[in-house]
Amino acid sequence: MTATREPRTPDRPPADIVFDHVVKRYPGQETPAIDDLSFTVRAGETCCLVGPSGGGKTTAMKLVNRLIDFDSGDITIGGRSIRSVDVTALRRDIGYVIQQVGLFPHMTIAANIAVIPNLLGWSGDRIRARTDELLDLVRLDRAFGKRYPAQLSGGQQQRVGLARALAVDPPVMLMDEPFGALDPITRTEIQDEFLNLESEIDKTVIFVTHDIDEAIKMGDRIAVLRQGGVLAQYGTADELLAHPADDYVADFVGADRGLKRLSLRRMREIVAPDGLPDGATEHADGGVGPSVDADASLRIGLSTLFAAGADSVRVTDGDRVLGRVSLAQLQGAVSGSAV
Amino acid sequence: MSGLPAQVIPVFSGTECSPDDPLCWSWVTGNWDSVLAPALVQHVYITLIAVVVGLVISLAAALYAFSRNWFAAGFSGLSTLLYTFPSLAFFIAFVPITGISLTTIEIGLTSYTLLLLFRNALTGLRTVPRSAIEAAEGMGLTPGQILFRIRFPLALPSIMAGVRVATVTVISLATVAAAVAPLGLGKPIFDAIHTLFDTELVATGVLTILLALVADVVVLGIRWAVTPWLRAAR
């Protein structure tokens, strides 16, 4: 984040990933692992692949960097079929993050990050600058560069895993349950940071998870797979929660999907000015009843409301009170379309 | 032994040494430059040649065998067979071909290192964390790059464990080899066996043990130097 950004890699634009009637069949198995899968991950978006174990979500992801080869159909990245590119070149252009991180234990953190730049023949100066830049990006002290993976905590290791995947600024990233092995606190922290980081780096991401809450949080769009690698539904979290395509998806997103929808929106979006007289500004620490920050989710707002036993909650932005939100407004924000 | 006549005391023994003395220090100092030091130096290079040649062959074989099970099984079988030969018979077997020479000794000693070194190297290459390999494949390392940049360095602890055992084994076996070619610390030992003078036997034996201990420390030092990640404390 500091001055030494000079020889940085030019940002490469993200690319669409298109699954076009992809079929993967393992020899000796009656049903395909991936059956006629078609969907498009738009450039710069994060698509979460969710589904039951054996639903083919990891298989679908591994088809993209050809760790697994499909039988028919096609997958294109930025309009080019992944089969028209040399497999090594293809993989080096796709960031790959796995749950077990897979850092190379005998290499320092800096050397781990520099593996692909080294193979691509980058100069020492460029590699050092890039390594520092990436450590900054994943919020690790630059001094970590000299340490070995065994000296880092699980969360720190996965930050390095992210930095390594981003080393050559690939337009596409594949992430296989990247935060699944972390404790809940670290997981939340690193999820939040990854969301932040995604706003700085423009990548097309396929993110595999079995956790629907993680998918709702991380994904611009969610692809729900069912047994046999069939796409059950593809849409935004709000679409999935409001209009699940069938009982399977409804079941998968959970009976509490009404509450989950509350998590998707912020109080700021539904607050209506509550008709305070002109010039009279209610002060955040004045007023009566519970208050909640404008950037809190509706779910937090509802919880605050219930906890205080009030009928409305004040929405504050710093010192300012933006207005009030009532229980009925909260209900209105998710009902109608829900269920 | 003291009851026997004294004329068999070798001529190179120290002046004040009695045959009853198990370790006569003046003999050791008197014969250091002429007998012990040259034998020790010879022993060191006999060992070095055997271990280094054995290591090169074993590493090449292990790297080749890594993705070829037929070769792994074949080489493993061959090296096990070589290992089962009685050492003296093995050394003697090569005399008609390579003569009474350093080569004969080295063929035997090197053969004995192969089993230890090959097995350790192959095990090391195969027991790399699965996740590191999965990440490497996904990142776009070729199978060759994975073998040489990931598997090989991670096999070093196992390889060095093999080198450690092989080195000490060779130091001990090389004394037997002197029965075939009079080289190394085995020569004064065999000389002394034919005499009633114990000092030479004891001094050389102790020297061999010390050499083995020092060599072990040296190998540990090399292992320390080539595996910096193992000593990185949390």
Interface residues (C-beta under 8 A of the other chain):
Chain A: N65 L67 V87 T88 A89 L90 R91 R92 D93 I94 Y96 I98 Q100 V101 G102 L103 F104 P105 H106 M107 V115 I116 L119 R147 Y148 P149 A150 Q151 G161 R164 A165 L174
Chain B: P129 R130 S131 A132 I133 E134 A135 A136 E137 G138 M139 G140 L141 T142 Q145 R149 I150 P153 L154 L156 T227 P228 W229 A232 A233 R234
